[in-house]
């Protein structure tokens, strides 16, 4: 469940707060509405957790596409961050 993943992120943040904003949920595309609903209308939003600012999500198909683009070679760090950054989605906080 999505909420279980977010709870695990909360535990990680208590130990490693510097990971805030760098956390990514890897999910199937059909869970997009559920992800946005939880990150928009749940107790994770706003004070005291502000999880809508601390994590993002990436769909399996986008991850696989970015991964496949590296087949046969090793990208530099900048290229890797750029390609993965394009595949990451931030929660839609407006309706």
C-alpha positions, 0 to 999 in steps of 0.5 A, a space after each residue: 500500500 502507498 501509505 505503508 511506503 510513506 510510513 517507511 519514508 517517515 521512519 527513514 527521515 527520522 534517521 536521515 533527514 537530509 533525504 527529504 526531497 530526494 525520496 521517490 516512490 516507484 509505482 505503476 502508472 494506474 496508481 497515479 490518482 491514488 498517489 495524488 489523493 493521498 498526498 493531497 488529502 491525507 494526514 501526510 499533507 501539511 504540518 507537521 509532516 509536509 510529505 508533499 514536499 519531501 517525496 515524489 513518484 516515478 512510474 515503472 514504465 518511465 523508470 524502465 525507459 530511462 534504464 534502457 537508455 543506458 544499455 550498453 554504456 555507463 552514463 555520467 552522473 549528470 546525465 543519469 540525474 537529468 534523465 531520472 529527474 525527467 521521469 520523476 513526478 511531484 504530487 499534484 497539490 491543486 485540483 
